[in-house]
Amino acid sequence: MKKNKRTIAFILALIFSIVFSLLFKWVQTGNPFKPETLMYGIIVFLNILITGGVAFSIFHKNANKSTIQVKKNILPSFLLFVLFALVVSLSLVSIGVYIFYLIKGLDTTNFLTQLIHVELSGAIKQFSIWILIGSAFFFYIIWRKAIEREQKLREENLKYRYQNLKSQVNPHFLFNSLNTLSEIVYEDAKIADKYIQKLSGIYRYILENEEIDLVPLNKEIEFVKQYFDIQKVRDNDKILLEIDFQDADEFKVVPISLQILVENALKHNSRSEKLPLKIRIERNIDNIVVSNNIQRKNILASKLKTGLLNLKERVKLILDKDLIYEEDNNQFIVKLPIIKS
């Protein structure tokens, strides 16, 4: 897909360069079919490629920034880009004209005078207009994209917070937690106290991070350990969690994401002491891989993917990356994107 877009952009730039150079030389000299037209077309084409490449880099750099960040940097970025485009344009015109002189065998003694008084004066007028119009349109797109992205993120966060509130008062979760607590409170007060602390820690973490886009990965891992410990009080050796991850403090992740993936595995798979449910969390380049052996309960497929689809949309909006899940060799595997802190 990216190759196709680049090819289309390349062809459009080439067509524009040809048409623009023909029209410009027609207006300037009355005859567009001259050797100078070819040189001028090459200059325009190279100009588009260089400034377009820089523009794409700026666009990509601002792809995940908020409107506040974009607003703060858009004016200096705009002015620097315009200045850069003008310098590139004038440099290309100067180099192109000099090469044309050499190819045609013209006297280069008066090259600078001709360049300054004839070529550059005309080029400045033409390129300045196009650069200002193009730059204004380009930065307007960046601004609009930031607004649209933030609006979508705000709407998704509202849905996400609503889902979180529902999960916090989920009768099934509360029933199991309180039922487990009632069983252990009479057996061992210390264990019951630790259980209550971990349960309150889970709710506190959810409330503290419900409006945050990214959290440190090491904190998310500690949170999911707390969550799993609560589940393990009830299931004991029926469930196993293995975490193999180095330098977690150097990365960030969407909040509550690991817990959702672990909860998804627990919710949709059966387990027993003979056939325990094994969940593994590890790193694979720029992803966290969460996998579990498939021992699926009789649950409708539409319900199976509700939590994953919600998380996938949040990951796409926040990181502009894809959450991938698949089944392979009786393993359910989810690849969760992460970024460097």
Rosetta silent file (secondary structure, phi, psi, omega in degrees, C-alpha in Angstrom):
SEQUENCE: MKKNKRTIAFILALIFSIVFSLLFKWVQTGNPFKPETLMYGIIVFLNILITGGVAFSIFHKNANKSTIQVKKNILPSFLLFVLFALVVSLSLVSIGVYIFYLIKGLDTTNFLTQLIHVELSGAIKQFSIWILIGSAFFFYIIWRKAIEREQKLREENLKYRYQNLKSQVNPHFLFNSLNTLSEIVYEDAKIADKYIQKLSGIYRYILENEEIDLVPLNKEIEFVKQYFDIQKVRDNDKILLEIDFQDADEFKVVPISLQILVENALKHNSRSEKLPLKIRIERNIDNIVVSNNIQRKNILASKLKTGLLNLKERVKLILDKDLIYEEDNNQFIVKLPIIKS
SCORE:     score description
SCORE:     0.000 S_00000001
   1 L     0.000  -46.297  179.549    0.000    0.000    0.000 S_00000001
   2 H   -63.724  -38.902  178.862    2.765    2.439    0.934 S_00000001
   3 H   -63.475  -41.343  179.393    4.680    1.591   -2.265 S_00000001
   4 H   -62.432  -43.463  179.642    1.556    2.263   -4.345 S_00000001
   5 H   -63.406  -40.969  179.003    1.028    5.654   -2.665 S_00000001
   6 H   -65.585  -39.488  178.727    4.667    6.602   -3.251 S_00000001
   7 H   -64.079  -44.082  178.826    4.443    5.569   -6.906 S_00000001
   8 H   -62.612  -44.115  179.236    1.275    7.621   -7.392 S_00000001
   9 H   -62.143  -40.082  178.683    2.865   10.629   -5.661 S_00000001
  10 H   -62.698  -45.008 -178.748    5.973   10.252   -7.863 S_00000001
  11 H   -66.219  -42.571  178.950    3.885   10.152  -11.069 S_00000001
  12 H   -63.071  -40.892  177.962    1.767   13.146  -10.001 S_00000001
  13 H   -63.046  -39.687  179.682    4.907   15.149   -9.174 S_00000001
  14 H   -66.073  -44.941  179.663    6.345   14.290  -12.578 S_00000001
  15 H   -62.963  -44.750  179.642    3.151   15.282  -14.426 S_00000001
  16 H   -61.512  -41.349 -179.329    2.891   18.545  -12.471 S_00000001
  17 H   -61.841  -42.478 -179.521    6.541   19.372  -13.208 S_00000001
  18 H   -65.464  -50.602 -177.805    6.059   18.854  -16.943 S_00000001
  19 H   -62.641  -45.125 -177.503    2.814   20.856  -17.152 S_00000001
  20 H   -63.757  -44.297 -178.921    4.086   23.655  -14.898 S_00000001
  21 H   -65.813  -37.564  177.813    7.392   24.069  -16.791 S_00000001
  22 H   -65.083  -45.937 -179.874    5.605   24.143  -20.157 S_00000001
  23 H   -65.708  -41.636 -177.358    3.114   26.763  -18.983 S_00000001
  24 H   -63.824  -46.507 -179.119    5.777   28.854  -17.252 S_00000001
  25 H   -70.601  -28.097  176.551    8.083   28.964  -20.306 S_00000001
  26 H   -66.335  -46.264  178.497    5.116   29.619  -22.576 S_00000001
  27 H   -66.643  -38.809 -175.372    4.145   32.685  -20.530 S_00000001
  28 H   -74.266  -42.936 -172.977    7.792   33.768  -20.161 S_00000001
  29 H  -118.575  -15.281 -177.351    9.042   33.290  -23.733 S_00000001
  30 L    86.721   -7.844  179.032    5.990   32.493  -25.854 S_00000001
  31 L  -137.492  103.807 -176.563    7.514   29.151  -26.874 S_00000001
  32 L   -75.396  -18.130 -174.503    7.387   26.311  -24.315 S_00000001
  33 L   -92.528   71.754  177.776    9.270   23.807  -26.485 S_00000001
  34 L  -127.881  160.774  177.231   12.821   24.875  -25.731 S_00000001
  35 H   -58.463  -32.679 -179.760   15.805   23.108  -24.102 S_00000001
  36 H   -62.765  -28.863 -178.931   15.404   25.464  -21.124 S_00000001
  37 H   -64.065  -41.390  178.670   11.950   23.981  -20.513 S_00000001
  38 H   -61.971  -46.798  179.313   13.427   20.525  -19.896 S_00000001
  39 H   -61.970  -41.515  179.800   15.968   21.919  -17.433 S_00000001
  40 H   -64.497  -39.723  177.861   13.264   23.932  -15.705 S_00000001
  41 H   -62.012  -40.649  178.317   11.032   20.833  -15.460 S_00000001
  42 H   -63.971  -41.475  179.137   13.868   18.873  -13.826 S_00000001
  43 H   -61.407  -46.790 -179.973   14.406   21.706  -11.323 S_00000001
  44 H   -62.247  -42.937 -178.650   10.689   21.790  -10.438 S_00000001
  45 H   -63.072  -47.581  178.362   10.579   17.982  -10.112 S_00000001
  46 H   -62.857  -37.631  178.110   13.626   17.831   -7.823 S_00000001
  47 H   -60.573  -44.715  179.266   12.198   20.695   -5.794 S_00000001
  48 H   -63.737  -43.697 -178.672    8.954   18.778   -5.251 S_00000001
  49 H   -62.322  -46.428 -176.982   10.807   15.596   -4.276 S_00000001
  50 H   -68.587  -53.421 -179.189   13.071   17.310   -1.720 S_00000001
  51 H   -66.563  -34.413  177.448   10.483   19.597   -0.135 S_00000001
  52 H   -65.081  -39.598  177.514    7.866   16.840   -0.330 S_00000001
  53 H   -63.287  -42.480  177.539   10.173   14.438    1.505 S_00000001
  54 H   -66.090  -40.706  178.977   10.763   16.991    4.261 S_00000001
  55 H   -61.490  -42.291  178.075    7.024   17.739    4.397 S_00000001
  56 H   -62.137  -40.684  178.330    6.255   14.024    4.810 S_00000001
  57 H   -63.058  -42.280  177.866    8.795   13.813    7.638 S_00000001
  58 H   -64.298  -42.465  179.502    7.189   16.814    9.396 S_00000001
  59 H   -61.667  -45.003  179.884    3.738   15.295    8.909 S_00000001
  60 H   -64.608  -37.857 -179.941    4.871   11.955   10.356 S_00000001
  61 H   -65.078  -33.728 -178.088    6.546   13.715   13.292 S_00000001
  62 L   -94.734    4.874 -172.994    3.315   15.531   14.145 S_00000001
  63 L   -61.296  -33.424 -176.159    1.093   12.516   13.526 S_00000001
  64 L  -112.354   13.481 -179.350    0.591   11.699   17.222 S_00000001
  65 L   -86.009  150.265  177.929    0.860   15.170   18.750 S_00000001
  66 L   -75.751  168.780  179.177   -2.033   16.889   20.492 S_00000001
  67 H   -63.769  -32.007  178.917   -3.572   20.134   19.232 S_00000001
  68 H   -65.220  -45.078  179.113   -1.784   22.000   22.021 S_00000001
  69 H   -66.044  -42.124  179.181    1.606   20.697   20.900 S_00000001
  70 H   -64.504  -43.711  179.618    0.823   21.359   17.227 S_00000001
  71 H   -60.660  -38.313 -178.445   -0.419   24.872   18.000 S_00000001
  72 H   -66.651  -35.630 -172.351    2.761   25.594   19.946 S_00000001
  73 H  -105.825   -7.116 -169.542    5.093   24.516   17.118 S_00000001
  74 H   -68.494  -39.849 -178.373    3.112   25.194   13.948 S_00000001
  75 H   -67.383  -51.458  177.171    4.181   28.829   13.339 S_00000001
  76 H   -62.443  -35.722  178.029    7.981   28.329   13.756 S_00000001
  77 H   -64.986  -40.587  179.082    7.712   25.056   11.788 S_00000001
  78 H   -62.525  -47.196 -178.544    5.811   26.868    9.024 S_00000001
  79 H   -65.579  -41.459  178.402    8.372   29.684    8.790 S_00000001
  80 H   -64.940  -39.391  179.920   11.333   27.290    8.828 S_00000001
  81 H   -66.024  -43.178  178.236    9.720   25.132    6.156 S_00000001
  82 H   -61.603  -45.226  179.161    9.037   28.134    3.902 S_00000001
  83 H   -61.976  -44.618  178.775   12.615   29.356    4.350 S_00000001
  84 H   -60.343  -45.320 -178.707   13.975   25.852    3.666 S_00000001
  85 H   -63.292  -39.087  178.343   11.820   25.487    0.536 S_00000001
  86 H   -65.552  -44.642  179.186   12.984   28.866   -0.799 S_00000001
  87 H   -60.949  -45.397  178.819   16.653   28.038   -0.192 S_00000001
  88 H   -61.242  -45.266 -178.872   16.231   24.646   -1.914 S_00000001
  89 H   -60.730  -48.639 -178.404   14.394   26.262   -4.852 S_00000001
  90 H   -67.081  -36.542  177.945   16.971   28.991   -5.384 S_00000001
  91 H   -64.621  -44.366  179.530   19.851   26.527   -5.007 S_00000001
  92 H   -64.546  -41.198  177.667   18.336   24.180   -7.569 S_00000001
  93 H   -61.813  -44.066 -179.217   17.715   27.052   -9.999 S_00000001
  94 H   -62.520  -47.755 -179.345   21.320   28.261   -9.601 S_00000001
  95 H   -64.863  -43.276 -178.545   22.788   24.787  -10.098 S_00000001
  96 H   -62.716  -44.584  179.716   20.426   24.018  -12.984 S_00000001
  97 H   -63.947  -41.267 -179.894   21.183   27.240  -14.854 S_00000001
  98 H   -64.438  -42.851  177.560   24.938   26.740  -14.434 S_00000001
  99 H   -62.793  -39.037  178.925   24.728   23.161  -15.744 S_00000001
 100 H   -62.419  -40.912  176.928   22.651   24.444  -18.670 S_00000001
 101 H   -58.937  -45.223 -178.309   25.360   27.013  -19.460 S_00000001
 102 H   -65.290  -43.308 -178.383   27.994   24.272  -19.474 S_00000001
 103 H   -64.300  -41.153 -178.013   25.917   21.916  -21.647 S_00000001
 104 H   -81.313   -7.725 -179.801   25.143   24.645  -24.187 S_00000001
 105 L    71.752   27.716 -179.361   28.758   25.852  -24.164 S_00000001
 106 L   -80.247  156.865  178.954   27.736   29.373  -23.158 S_00000001
 107 L   -70.852  123.063 -178.204   30.143   31.907  -21.675 S_00000001
 108 L   -92.122    7.240 -179.202   29.948   31.677  -17.864 S_00000001
 109 L   -60.633  -44.118 -178.773   31.709   35.016  -17.331 S_00000001
 110 L   -98.925   22.944 -176.171   28.413   36.821  -16.879 S_00000001
 111 H   -60.069  -47.889 -177.382   26.696   33.851  -15.254 S_00000001
 112 H   -63.156  -41.365  179.255   26.168   35.495  -11.841 S_00000001
 113 H   -62.767  -46.429  178.133   24.778   38.698  -13.362 S_00000001
 114 H   -62.715  -40.932 -178.062   22.378   36.733  -15.558 S_00000001
 115 H   -63.759  -49.044 -174.915   21.432   34.500  -12.648 S_00000001
 116 H   -70.575  -45.976 -172.638   20.675   37.297  -10.182 S_00000001
 117 H   -84.397  -23.876 -175.527   18.951   39.756  -12.509 S_00000001
 118 H  -113.711  -63.889 -172.199   17.048   37.359  -14.756 S_00000001
 119 H   -68.902  -52.021 -175.400   16.702   33.789  -13.530 S_00000001
 120 H   -68.316  -37.224  179.824   16.505   34.250   -9.738 S_00000001
 121 H   -60.607  -43.630  177.790   14.238   37.289   -9.869 S_00000001
 122 H   -70.163  -39.934 -179.163   11.690   35.325  -11.919 S_00000001
 123 H   -65.118  -40.464 -179.970   12.171   32.155   -9.879 S_00000001
 124 H   -60.284  -44.081  179.767   11.660   33.972   -6.573 S_00000001
 125 H   -62.240  -48.825 -175.900    8.325   35.356   -7.751 S_00000001
 126 H   -68.390  -51.772 -176.035    7.073   32.033   -9.092 S_00000001
 127 H   -68.221  -34.657 -179.596    8.352   29.718   -6.368 S_00000001
 128 H   -59.981  -44.210  179.862    7.440   32.069   -3.520 S_00000001
 129 H   -61.872  -49.288 -178.923    3.784   32.028   -4.523 S_00000001
 130 H   -65.309  -40.438 -178.922    3.669   28.252   -4.865 S_00000001
 131 H   -65.143  -44.416 -179.631    5.656   27.649   -1.689 S_00000001
 132 H   -64.624  -44.394  178.986    3.469   29.947    0.428 S_00000001
 133 H   -64.227  -48.767 -179.180    0.240   28.446   -0.926 S_00000001
 134 H   -63.043  -42.785 -179.519    1.510   24.868   -0.629 S_00000001
 135 H   -65.435  -43.510  179.313    2.982   25.383    2.850 S_00000001
 136 H   -60.938  -44.373  179.293   -0.164   27.051    4.172 S_00000001
 137 H   -64.522  -41.827 -179.053   -2.295   24.191    2.809 S_00000001
 138 H   -62.768  -48.047 -178.582    0.114   21.564    4.179 S_00000001
 139 H   -72.604  -25.126  173.260    0.216   22.967    7.713 S_00000001
 140 H   -65.781  -39.628  177.166   -3.542   23.451    7.650 S_00000001
 141 H   -62.005  -44.356  178.093   -3.862   19.701    6.999 S_00000001
 142 H   -58.405  -44.326 -179.190   -1.580   18.961    9.977 S_00000001
 143 H   -63.532  -45.956  179.814   -3.724   21.238   12.148 S_00000001
 144 H   -64.771  -41.039  178.929   -6.997   19.647   10.988 S_00000001
 145 H   -61.598  -41.250  179.175   -5.633   16.132   11.454 S_00000001
 146 H   -62.649  -42.242  179.127   -4.600   16.968   15.028 S_00000001
 147 H   -65.222  -45.801  179.799   -8.092   18.311   15.785 S_00000001
 148 H   -63.853  -41.952  179.644   -9.827   15.288   14.230 S_00000001
 149 H   -63.711  -42.662 -179.303   -7.500   12.847   15.989 S_00000001
 150 H   -67.436  -35.810  178.482   -8.045   14.517   19.364 S_00000001
 151 H   -65.935  -44.769  177.774  -11.800   14.542   18.843 S_00000001
 152 H   -63.015  -41.033 -179.950  -11.825   10.832   17.999 S_00000001
 153 H   -65.053  -39.103  178.986   -9.569   10.103   20.960 S_00000001
 154 H   -63.978  -42.184  179.134  -11.841   12.105   23.260 S_00000001
 155 H   -65.963  -40.782  179.918  -14.869   10.157   22.052 S_00000001
 156 H   -68.515  -36.781  178.164  -13.046    6.849   22.426 S_00000001
 157 H   -64.321  -35.624  176.737  -11.841    7.798   25.901 S_00000001
 158 H   -62.965  -44.146  177.295  -15.438    8.470   26.908 S_00000001
 159 H   -62.985  -41.863 -177.862  -16.405    4.983   25.722 S_00000001
 160 H   -64.495  -44.380  179.363  -13.359    3.528   27.438 S_00000001
 161 H   -64.589  -35.813  177.093  -14.074    5.263   30.750 S_00000001
 162 H   -64.365  -43.331  177.545  -17.667    4.051   30.536 S_00000001
 163 H   -63.258  -38.360  178.201  -16.467    0.486   30.003 S_00000001
 164 H   -63.012  -43.931  178.720  -14.096    0.884   32.936 S_00000001
 165 H   -61.449  -39.441  178.252  -16.894    2.093   35.186 S_00000001
 166 H   -64.886  -40.699 -178.757  -18.985   -0.879   34.142 S_00000001
 167 H   -69.094  -29.855  179.897  -16.129   -3.282   34.849 S_00000001
 168 H   -69.100  -29.553  179.660  -15.550   -1.724   38.267 S_00000001
 169 L  -109.623   18.327  179.159  -19.116   -2.505   39.330 S_00000001
 170 L   -58.279  116.179 -176.161  -19.338   -5.724   37.369 S_00000001
 171 H   -56.906  -38.346 -178.054  -21.505   -7.971   39.605 S_00000001
 172 H   -65.479  -45.342  179.734  -19.690  -11.117   38.531 S_00000001
 173 H   -65.018  -45.744  179.647  -16.254   -9.711   39.326 S_00000001
 174 H   -64.575  -40.855  179.779  -17.401   -8.213   42.637 S_00000001
 175 H   -60.778  -48.196 -179.886  -19.252  -11.391   43.577 S_00000001
 176 H   -63.001  -42.859 -178.624  -16.204  -13.581   42.967 S_00000001
 177 H   -64.438  -47.241 -178.869  -13.858  -11.176   44.758 S_00000001
 178 H   -69.793  -35.364  177.799  -16.096  -10.774   47.805 S_00000001
 179 H   -64.128  -43.205  177.091  -16.910  -14.481   47.881 S_00000001
 180 H   -63.793  -41.602  179.656  -13.191  -15.315   47.868 S_00000001
 181 H   -61.896  -41.905 -179.480  -12.600  -12.714   50.575 S_00000001
 182 H   -65.031  -27.859  179.515  -15.339  -14.178   52.772 S_00000001
 183 H   -75.266  -38.402 -174.305  -13.707  -17.604   52.488 S_00000001
 184 H   -91.385  -16.954 -175.258  -10.210  -16.507   53.472 S_00000001
 185 H   -65.372  -30.955  178.703  -11.063  -13.886   56.093 S_00000001
 186 L   -87.047  -19.184 -179.326  -11.861  -16.558   58.650 S_00000001
 187 L   -84.912  -45.266 -177.030   -8.938  -18.755   57.637 S_00000001
 188 L  -152.106  108.426 -176.652   -6.085  -16.243   57.645 S_00000001
 189 H   -64.090  -35.018 -179.067   -6.522  -12.571   58.524 S_00000001
 190 H   -66.073  -43.269  178.417   -3.112  -11.629   57.070 S_00000001
 191 H   -64.859  -40.484  178.520   -3.920  -13.171   53.682 S_00000001
 192 H   -62.086  -40.329  179.473   -7.315  -11.469   53.721 S_00000001
 193 H   -64.170  -43.963  177.717   -5.659   -8.123   54.463 S_00000001
 194 H   -62.890  -37.730  179.978   -3.225   -8.540   51.553 S_00000001
 195 H   -63.004  -44.744  179.653   -6.146   -9.529   49.328 S_00000001
 196 H   -63.593  -41.856 -179.864   -8.060   -6.361   50.215 S_00000001
 197 H   -62.723  -41.945  179.597   -4.982   -4.197   49.615 S_00000001
 198 H   -68.074  -37.640  179.015   -4.434   -5.698   46.167 S_00000001
 199 H   -64.995  -43.709  177.626   -8.106   -5.313   45.294 S_00000001
 200 H   -67.238  -34.077  177.316   -8.085   -1.647   46.305 S_00000001
 201 H   -62.976  -36.264  178.716   -4.796   -1.207   44.399 S_00000001
 202 H   -63.756  -49.641 -179.702   -6.483   -2.452   41.214 S_00000001
 203 H   -65.264  -37.208  179.872   -9.324    0.053   41.470 S_00000001
 204 H   -64.663  -42.747 -179.963   -6.951    2.867   42.397 S_00000001
 205 H   -62.969  -42.310  179.505   -4.755    2.176   39.352 S_00000001
 206 H   -62.833  -45.751 -178.523   -7.796    2.160   37.038 S_00000001
 207 H   -66.177  -38.350 -178.024   -9.124    5.444   38.447 S_00000001
 208 H   -69.876  -27.854 -172.256   -5.710    7.150   38.318 S_00000001
 209 H  -114.685    9.750 -176.124   -5.051    6.206   34.684 S_00000001
 210 L   -68.695  -22.273 -179.412   -8.485    6.286   33.034 S_00000001
 211 L  -108.223    8.610 -178.532   -7.775    9.687   31.407 S_00000001
 212 L  -101.326  138.006 -177.845   -4.087    9.054   30.559 S_00000001
 213 L   -76.660  -41.611 -176.471   -3.051    7.948   27.059 S_00000001
 214 L  -136.648  145.904  177.297    0.192    6.145   27.967 S_00000001
 215 E  -129.808  156.112  175.018    1.720    4.758   31.167 S_00000001
 216 E   -58.880  137.156 -176.276    5.181    3.349   31.970 S_00000001
 217 H   -63.330  -36.390 -179.351    5.301   -0.328   31.067 S_00000001
 218 H   -62.679  -34.946  177.456    6.850   -1.357   34.392 S_00000001
 219 H   -69.604  -38.924  178.437    3.833    0.099   36.247 S_00000001
 220 H   -64.539  -37.450  178.326    1.427   -1.712   33.917 S_00000001
 221 H   -67.017  -41.992  177.231    3.268   -4.981   34.563 S_00000001
 222 H   -62.235  -39.510  179.005    3.067   -4.475   38.340 S_00000001
 223 H   -63.114  -44.615 -177.871   -0.637   -3.751   37.978 S_00000001
 224 H   -69.230  -28.083  174.068   -1.297   -6.913   35.986 S_00000001
 225 H   -65.577  -42.518  177.022    0.639   -8.924   38.600 S_00000001
 226 H   -60.782  -45.889  179.624   -1.683   -7.561   41.289 S_00000001
 227 H   -60.808  -43.451 -177.712   -4.693   -8.435   39.194 S_00000001
 228 H   -68.767  -36.388  178.530   -3.402  -11.947   38.555 S_00000001
 229 H   -59.844  -38.402  177.667   -2.611  -12.518   42.235 S_00000001
 230 H   -65.201  -41.869  178.121   -6.260  -11.851   43.074 S_00000001
 231 H   -65.487  -33.950 -175.982   -7.370  -14.347   40.443 S_00000001
 232 H   -72.253  -25.674  176.676   -4.840  -16.868   41.724 S_00000001
 233 H   -59.379  -36.496 -179.358   -6.292  -16.792   45.250 S_00000001
 234 H   -85.006  -39.746 -172.933   -9.392  -18.424   43.784 S_00000001
 235 H   -98.128  -14.209  179.135   -7.809  -20.635   41.100 S_00000001
 236 H    53.136 -123.747 -175.358   -4.471  -21.493   42.746 S_00000001
 237 H   -82.529    6.301  177.776   -2.391  -23.712   40.445 S_00000001
 238 H   -74.827  -19.583  179.282   -5.090  -23.810   37.792 S_00000001
 239 E  -128.766  142.650 -178.723   -3.648  -20.626   36.277 S_00000001
 240 E  -132.256  139.690  177.378   -0.022  -19.672   35.640 S_00000001
 241 E  -126.943  125.237  178.138    1.518  -16.353   34.608 S_00000001
 242 E  -121.129  125.551 -179.813    5.040  -16.038   33.219 S_00000001
 243 E  -117.998  119.206  179.437    6.556  -12.611   32.499 S_00000001
 244 E  -124.497   92.729 -174.417    9.817  -12.418   30.557 S_00000001
 245 L  -149.490  128.679  178.803   10.610   -8.766   29.887 S_00000001
 246 L  -106.479  150.093  174.456   13.760   -6.677   30.228 S_00000001
 247 L    56.546   42.629 -179.551   14.055   -2.863   30.534 S_00000001
 248 H   -64.263  -25.215 -178.929   10.322   -2.367   31.064 S_00000001
 249 H   -72.540   -8.724 -179.118   11.013    1.094   32.510 S_00000001
 250 H   -93.131    1.262 -175.203   12.209    2.256   29.072 S_00000001
 251 E  -128.094  162.075  174.671    8.822    1.771   27.384 S_00000001
 252 E  -126.523  156.697 -175.818    5.265    3.051   27.542 S_00000001
 253 E  -147.355  160.550  175.594    1.996    1.294   26.811 S_00000001
 254 L   -64.959  131.274 -175.602   -1.739    2.034   26.660 S_00000001
 255 L   -64.143  146.810  177.165   -3.080    1.827   30.258 S_00000001
 256 L    68.105    6.811 -175.321   -5.055   -1.216   31.443 S_00000001
 257 H   -70.809  -45.070  179.801   -4.109   -2.999   28.188 S_00000001
 258 H   -64.809  -38.612  179.358   -2.207   -5.929   29.703 S_00000001
 259 H   -62.745  -40.285  178.664   -4.951   -6.467   32.271 S_00000001
 260 H   -61.965  -41.021 -178.320   -7.543   -6.604   29.482 S_00000001
 261 H   -70.114  -39.724  177.356   -5.499   -9.234   27.627 S_00000001
 262 H   -68.069  -43.269  178.248   -4.956  -11.363   30.750 S_00000001
 263 H   -61.113  -38.727  178.528   -8.630  -10.992   31.720 S_00000001
 264 H   -60.103  -42.688  178.893   -9.592  -12.024   28.165 S_00000001
 265 H   -65.337  -42.432 -179.245   -7.571  -15.241   28.531 S_00000001
 266 H   -68.066  -37.784 -175.064   -9.090  -15.999   31.957 S_00000001
 267 H   -70.743  -35.117 -169.952  -12.609  -15.195   30.855 S_00000001
 268 H  -108.337    8.284  179.524  -12.717  -17.323   27.730 S_00000001
 269 E  -130.634  139.990  176.364  -10.669  -20.383   28.705 S_00000001
 270 L   -81.184  162.787  178.320  -11.344  -23.227   31.090 S_00000001
 271 L  -155.643  154.101  177.150   -8.666  -24.461   33.519 S_00000001
 272 L  -153.051  173.090  179.406   -8.021  -27.228   35.989 S_00000001
 273 L   -66.975  -32.538  178.300   -5.110  -28.575   37.999 S_00000001
 274 L   -76.841  -36.942 -179.563   -4.505  -31.207   35.316 S_00000001
 275 L  -124.391   77.054 -178.573   -4.906  -28.723   32.460 S_00000001
 276 L   -70.376  153.841  174.667   -3.822  -25.318   33.820 S_00000001
 277 E   -87.971  120.783 -176.655   -4.228  -22.133   31.812 S_00000001
 278 E  -109.552  120.284  179.607   -0.750  -20.787   31.042 S_00000001
 279 E  -113.460  132.357 -178.565   -0.362  -17.103   30.187 S_00000001
 280 E  -126.346  135.396  177.359    2.959  -15.701   29.023 S_00000001
 281 E  -120.716  122.787 -179.316    4.014  -12.057   28.576 S_00000001
 282 E  -147.152  169.703 -178.686    7.216  -11.291   26.646 S_00000001
 283 E  -102.338  142.427  174.857    8.748   -8.685   24.373 S_00000001
 284 E  -138.625   93.957 -177.545    9.148   -8.942   20.606 S_00000001
 285 L    57.271 -109.237 -176.759   10.918   -5.851   19.176 S_00000001
 286 L  -101.371   24.397 -179.563    8.299   -3.044   19.450 S_00000001
 287 E  -133.753  154.606  164.581    5.504   -5.244   20.785 S_00000001
 288 E   -99.215  130.706  178.265    4.487   -7.058   23.923 S_00000001
 289 E  -104.548  119.115  177.299    3.371  -10.582   23.079 S_00000001
 290 E  -112.095  118.784 -176.290    0.678  -12.022   25.364 S_00000001
 291 E  -130.107  155.405  175.538   -0.071  -15.663   24.663 S_00000001
 292 E  -151.697  151.806  175.166   -2.077  -18.472   26.280 S_00000001
 293 E   -72.129  138.901 -174.360   -2.924  -22.076   25.535 S_00000001
 294 L   -85.042  118.765  173.934   -6.427  -22.382   24.064 S_00000001
 295 L  -137.698   60.246 -164.825   -8.941  -24.238   26.233 S_00000001
 296 E   -64.244  138.625  171.924  -11.947  -22.315   25.056 S_00000001
 297 L   -80.332  170.750  177.411  -15.255  -22.231   26.881 S_00000001
 298 L   -82.073   83.820 -178.468  -18.544  -22.305   24.998 S_00000001
 299 L  -125.000  142.163  179.256  -18.778  -18.535   24.402 S_00000001
 300 L   -60.397  139.098 -177.322  -20.155  -16.713   21.381 S_00000001
 301 H   -59.941  -35.057 -179.349  -17.412  -15.493   19.030 S_00000001
 302 H   -63.535  -37.634  178.467  -18.860  -11.956   19.008 S_00000001
 303 H   -72.866  -29.712 -177.646  -18.465  -11.724   22.774 S_00000001
 304 H   -60.590  -36.247 -171.743  -14.989  -13.165   22.583 S_00000001
 305 L  -102.772    4.059 -176.857  -13.584  -10.196   20.663 S_00000001
 306 H   -59.010  -51.437 -179.496  -15.463   -7.269   22.273 S_00000001
 307 H   -64.238  -38.619 -179.186  -12.665   -6.337   24.687 S_00000001
 308 H   -68.588  -40.004  179.270   -9.968   -6.851   22.046 S_00000001
 309 H   -65.262  -39.134  177.386  -11.753   -4.703   19.471 S_00000001
 310 H   -63.793  -44.695  178.957  -12.141   -1.897   22.001 S_00000001
 311 H   -66.641  -39.393  179.732   -8.462   -2.109   22.923 S_00000001
 312 H   -60.571  -40.557 -179.716   -7.448   -2.327   19.254 S_00000001
 313 H   -68.346  -39.411  179.046   -9.266    0.929   18.478 S_00000001
 314 H   -65.615  -42.223  178.987   -7.661    2.729   21.432 S_00000001
 315 H   -61.914  -41.339 -179.481   -4.183    1.522   20.436 S_00000001
 316 H   -64.413  -42.182 -178.572   -4.755    2.713   16.857 S_00000001
 317 H   -70.301  -39.763 -175.351   -5.890    6.171   17.980 S_00000001
 318 H   -81.713  -44.237 -173.983   -3.163    6.680   20.582 S_00000001
 319 H  -107.566  -10.527 -174.914   -0.149    5.048   18.894 S_00000001
 320 L    57.085   37.648  177.221   -1.302    4.839   15.257 S_00000001
 321 L  -132.041  164.955 -175.215   -0.278    1.179   15.331 S_00000001
 322 L  -101.552  134.855  168.736   -2.215   -2.075   15.040 S_00000001
 323 L   -83.965  126.348 -175.662   -3.037   -4.546   17.774 S_00000001
 324 E  -115.376  131.477  173.306   -2.686   -8.005   16.205 S_00000001
 325 E  -133.579  144.092 -174.546   -4.250  -11.203   17.518 S_00000001
 326 E  -157.857  165.182  174.504   -4.118  -14.664   16.006 S_00000001
 327 E  -112.261  132.581 -178.343   -4.246  -18.388   16.759 S_00000001
 328 E  -150.503  120.308  175.762   -1.192  -20.527   16.104 S_00000001
 329 L    54.654   49.182  178.742   -0.429  -24.078   17.212 S_00000001
 330 L    61.962   25.706  175.699   -3.199  -24.081   19.853 S_00000001
 331 E  -121.783  133.783  172.410   -1.958  -20.735   21.199 S_00000001
 332 E   -94.223  121.467 -171.090   -3.936  -17.505   21.260 S_00000001
 333 E  -122.403  130.709  176.286   -1.393  -14.729   20.605 S_00000001
 334 E  -122.428  130.719  177.092   -1.807  -10.966   20.941 S_00000001
 335 E  -108.188  110.506 -176.244    0.841   -8.461   19.864 S_00000001
 336 E  -101.810  117.933 -179.186    0.441   -5.193   21.762 S_00000001
 337 E   -64.863  144.455  173.987    2.453   -2.178   20.442 S_00000001
 338 L  -132.913  164.015  177.881    4.705   -0.242   22.830 S_00000001
 339 E  -132.568  158.744  177.167    6.883    2.847   22.395 S_00000001
 340 E   -68.554  142.263  179.410   10.144    4.113   23.877 S_00000001
 341 L   -67.273    0.000    0.000    9.707    6.477   26.831 S_00000001
